[in-house]
Amino acid sequence: MPRRRNPMITTLVTLRGNGRAAVYTEPMWGLSMMLVLPYASVFMLALGVHDAQIGLLATISMLSQVVFGLLSGVITDKLGRRVTTAVFDVVAWAIPCLIWAFAQNFWWFLIASVVNGAWQVTQNSWDCLLVEDVDRAEIPKVYSLVKVAGDFSALFAPIAALLVSQLGLEQAVRILYLNAFVIISAKIWLLYRFSTETATGLVRMEQTRGVSIWTSLWQYRAVLGLIIRSKGTIFSLVIAALVGAVTLVNATFWQIVINQRLGVPDALLPFFPMARSLLSVLFFFTIIPMLTHTRALRVPTLIGFSVYLAGQLLLVGIPAPDGAATLSTYLLVGVCLLLDAFGAGIMFRLSESLVALHVDRDERSRVMAIQRTTVMLATAPFGWISGWLSGMDRRLPFVLTAVLLLIGIIAAARFWTTTHEETHAVEA
């Protein structure tokens, strides 16, 4: 009897068109932003930006994303998925990388944060480019492949560690931002070159031809009604908001807490995201598909929230060493990484998929614009709140994330709404 191929590998090999172009270029993040992100917060600390300001920058970035997110559906429909992705990737990533590379103080980071908020436009257009021509049943696997591609990017982390150890934190990070500018520019060109406009995109471009942006925004009223009338969409928004808030706090303060409180040296910081990413890849090809292959996703959601919660609580409970991190510190942080890799991995797949599976096909770009705007408005305050908490005790932001994850468990346990009405699946 022939051995059955892993469904993730089957999807990867059989992808064609825009799905292939989007997924296959995604690992280029590994040679660009993934090299520098582990140092982003500690780089700001090194330039005199303190915890509360870092949290404020995270909130300002989210508010900028709210504005761009609201406009994203209109822009995506008028310009098309392909052109929008190319133009706004330049605005949202290439330009801010240059600003970050030459940053001197809080104000440079503020400007870059506002401009970087434009990535919500390209996130909308890129999502549409990714999935609109893909079979609906394949959408969760495609999102998983995107996550895996990003996780494999962490394999390049030793490059950043070597630079930091040789050149020092500040100079190395500036070089890494310049490198990110070059690689991201190449990624933008490759995706544009090997993609085509989607069928839905062509229809929406024709429908919005000659229609002003303000008129299109006013038409959001009808789209808002589609969201409000869907219990599944409302539930998926709650889950996405909780996961988004936890992700925001972790992305901003995880590196700070292990560096400043647990004594992990600068040069080692990239290895922790690398380890988390490799573990996440392992889980995506083994346990996670086994848990999420069914249409009944309630139990996997509860498991994901619970494991993620355990990792956050353990991080809070690790005792601070007297000086540099000890062997026990590294071992406990390693367990945190294991739990986070599984919890964050499965929740990324489920939260993105839940939203995508409830979207009206003909109004995907505008519905997703409103959904993302709602999620970002709910998420935005947590940057400032976690910065304020971190200024008092660097463990407190993760007490906050633990509370949010507990709310997620309660929501999934008591208010679950079936996610596959079109296929008449049985709720878990």
N, C-alpha and C positions, 0 to 999 in steps of 0.2 A: 504494500500500500504506500503510495507516494507521500512524503512528508509535507504537511501543510505549511505554506509560507506565512510568516508573520504578517497580519493585515496591514500594519504600518509600512512594512517594506513593500508590500504589494501596491499600496497607494503611492508611495514614493516613486516606484518604477513606472507605474502606469499614468502618472500625472502628465497632462499635456497642456499646451497653450499658456494662458495667463497663470494658471495654478503652478505650473512648472517654473515659469519665469520668476514668480514671486518667491516660491519656496527655495529654489536653487540659488538665488542671489542673497537670501537671508543670512547665510554664514559670514558674509562680508562684514557684518556688525562685529564679528570677532576680531577683525584686524583694525577696527576703528573704535567705536564707542565702548565696546566691552573691555578694551584695554585700559580705558581711562576712568570708567564709572566707579571702580572700587576706590579710587582716590579722590573723587569729586568733592566729597564732604570734608575730608581731612585737608585737601588742598585749600579749601575756603578757610578752614581753621588756621592754616599756616600763613594766610594772607591777612589775618586779623579779624575775620568774620566770626562772630561768636554764635553759640548754639541757638539763641532766640532769633538771630538774624537768618540763620540757615533755615530754621522752621518757617520764618516769614517769607523767605524766597520760595520755599516749596508751595506755600499758600498762594503767593502772587503768580507763580507759574500755573497753578491750577485755575486761577481766575482768568488768566490769559487764555488758557485752554478752553474755558467756558465760552468766551467770546468767539474764538475761532471754531469751536465745536458747533455752536449755533449756526454759524455761517457755512459750515462744511458741507451740509447737504445741498444747499443752493449752489455753491461753487462747483461741487462735484458733478451736479446735473448739468450745469451750463458749460463747463469746460470739458467734461468727459472724465472718466476714471483715470485714463492713462496720462493725459496732459496735466491734470490736477496733481497727480502723484509726483510727477517729475518736477513741476514748478515749486510746489510747496515743500518737497524734500530739500530743495536748495535753500529755501527761506528758513525752514525749521531746523535744519541740521548743519548744512555747510557753513552758513553765515555765523550762527552761534559758536561753532567750533573755533572760528577765527577770533571771536570776541573773548571766549574763554582762554584761548592760547596767550592772549596779551593782557589778561585781566590784572588789575592792580588792587582793587578794593571792592567793597560791597556794591558800589554803583555799577561797575562793569558786570557783575553777576546779575544784578537787577535787570539791566538792559537785555542781557542774553536770555534770562528767564522769560521775559515778555515775548521776545522774538521766537524763542523755542516753543512757545505755546501754540504756534502755527502747526505743530506736528499733528494736532487733532484734525486738521483738514486732510492731511495726507493719510492719516489713519483711517478715516472714513473712506476716502477714494481707494486706498490700497486694499482695504477689506472687501470693497465691492469688486475690485479687479481680481482679487484672490478667489472669491467664492461664487460670483454670479454665473459663471459658466461651468461650475463644478456640480456634479450630482449631489442632491441634498443629503443623501445618506452618507456621503463622504466628508461632509463639512467638519464633524468632530475630529476625524483623522487628519484632515488638512491643517486644522489649528494645532493639533498635536505635533505635526511635522514642523510647523513654524516654531513652536516652543523648543523642539529638539534641535533645530538649526541654530537657534539662539544659544542653547545650552552648550552645543559643541563648540561654539565660538570661544567659550572660556578656556579651551585648550591652549589658546595663545597667551594666557595670563602670565606665564613665566617671562615673556618678553618685557612686559611692564615692570615686573619685579627686578629684572636685571638692570633695566634703565635706572630705576629708583636707587638701587644699591650702588650703582656706579656714579650717578650724577646728582643724587639728592632728590628729594621729593619735588620741590618747586620746578626746577629746570626740566626734570624728566616728564612731569605732567604737561608742561607747556609743549614739549616735543610731541607727546602723545596726542594732544589736541590738534596739532598741525597735521599729524599723520591721519587722524580721523577725518579731517577736512578732505584730504586727497582720496582716501579709500571710499568715503561716502559719495564723493562726486563720481567716482568710477561706478559704484553700485547704482546710482541714479541713472547713469547712461545705459548700463547693461539692461536694467529692467525696462526702460523705455524702448530700447532697441529690440528686445525679444518679446514684447507684449503687444496686444492689439486692444482696441476698444471693445468692451463687452456689448452683447446684444441689447441688454437693458440700458446700458449707457447711451447707445446710439438713439434709442427711443426717447430717453429723457432729454438728451441734447436737442432733439427736434421739437419736443413738446415745450421746452423752455426757451426756444429761440425767440428773441424779441421781447421776452418777459423780464421786467426789471427785477433786481435783487430784492427790493422792498416788497414788490408784489408777491414774489416767491416766498418771502418770509411770512407775509400775511396768510398765505395758503397753508402755513404750518398748522393753523387751527384744525383743519380737517384731519391732518396727520396725528395731531395730539389726541383727537377723538379715537383713532385706531388704537392708540396705546392705552388710553384710560379704560376702554371697553374690554381689554384683554387682561384677565387675571394672571395668566401666565407671564405676560410681559411685565406687569407690575412686580410680580414675585421675582422674576429674573433681574429686575433693576435693583431690588433690595439686596440680593445676593451679590451683584456686581459692585454695588456701592460699598458693602462691607469688605469685600475682597480688595477693592481699590484703595480704601482707607488703610488697610493693613499693609498693602504693598507700598503705598506712599511712605508710611512711617519706617518700614524696614529699609527701603531704598535710600532714605535720607540718614537714618541714625544707626543702622546695624554696624557699619564699619566704624563709626565713632565710638560706640560702646565697647567693641572688642579692642580698639586701639587705645582709647583714653582711660577706660575703666579696667579692662582685663590685661593690659600691658602687651598686646600683640604689636610687634614692631612694624613700621611702615612697609618695609620691603616684602613682608609676608602677606599683606592684605589681599592681593589679587588671588592668592591660592585658595582662599575660602570660597569666593564665588565660583572658582573653577571646580572645587570639590562638590559644591552644591549642584552645579550644572551637570557634572558627570553623573552624579547620583540621580538627578532628575531624568537624564537620558536613559539610564538603566531602568528606572521605574516606568518610563513611558513605553519601553519595549517589553516590559514584563508584567508587573502587577497592575498598573493603571488600565491597560486595555482589557485585562480580565475583569476588572471591576466595572468598567464603563461600556462594555460591548452591548449590554442590554439597553433597551429603551427606557427602562425604569431606573431613573438616576437619583432617586431620593437617598437610598442607602449609601452610594458612593459619595454623595454630597456631605452626609453626616460624618462619614469616615474622614473625608478630607478636612473638614472643619476641626474635628477632634484631634487629629494628628498634628495639624498646624498649631492648635492651641497648646498641645503638650510641648512643642518646640519653643514657643514664646515663653511659657512659664519656666522652662528649664533655663533659658537665657537669663531671665530675671534672677533665678536662684543661684547662679554660679558665683561663688565667693571671689571677691577681688583679691588678687595676690599682692604680696608686699614687694612691689617692684615689677620686674618682668614676668610675663606669663609663665606658669609652671607646666609640667607634663599633665597634671590633672586638669588644669585649665584647658589645654588643647584637646584633651580627651572629651571633656564635657561640651566644648564648643563643637567638636566633631559630631557628637550625638545630636546637638541642636541642628547642625547642617543636615543630618540624615532625616530628621523629622520635618524640617522646613522643606527639603527637596521633594519629599512625598506630598506633604500637605499643600504647599504652594503650587506644585505641579498639577495635582488633580483638580485643585480649585481654579487654576488658570483655564484648564481644558473645559471644565464644567461651566464656569461663569461666562466665558466667551461663547460657548456653544449654546447655552440657554438663551442668551440674548439673540444670537443669530437665528436660532430655530424658530423664534416667535416673530421674526420680522416679516411684514407683508412684502412679498416679492416685488411687487410693482412700485413700492414706495421705500425700498431698502435704504437708499442714501439719506432721505429726510427723516425716516423713523430712527435710524441709527444715530443721526445727528442730535435729535431730541433726547434719545436715550443716553448718549454720552454726555450731553450737557447736564442732564439731571444727575447722573452719577458724579460728575465733576463738582457740581454745586454741593452735593452731599459730602464729597470727599475733601474739598478745599480747606475747610477749617482745621482739619487734623494736622496739616503741616505746621501751622502756627501753634496749635495746642501742644503738639509733641515737642516742638522747639522750646516752648515755655517749660514743659515738664522736664526736658533734658537739662535745662539750665539749673534745675533744683537737684535732680538725681538722674543720672543717665540710664537707670533701669526703668524709670517711670513711663517712657514712651511704649515700652513693651508690656507694661501692665495694662496700658490703654488698648493695645492690640489684642491682648488676651480677653478683655471685656467684649470687644467687637466680635471676636470669633465665637465667644459664648453666645452672644446674641444671634449669630448666624446659625448655631446649632439649634437654638430654640425656634428660630424662624423656619428652618428646614423640617424640624420635627413636627411643628404644630400647624404650619400654614402652607405646606407643600401644594403646588399646583402642577398637574401633569404637564410635561414638556413636549409631548408628541401627540397632540390632538388629531393631527392629520393622518396619523398611522393607527389611530385607535388603540394605542398601547394601554396596557393595564398599569395603573399607578402602583408604585412599590408600596 
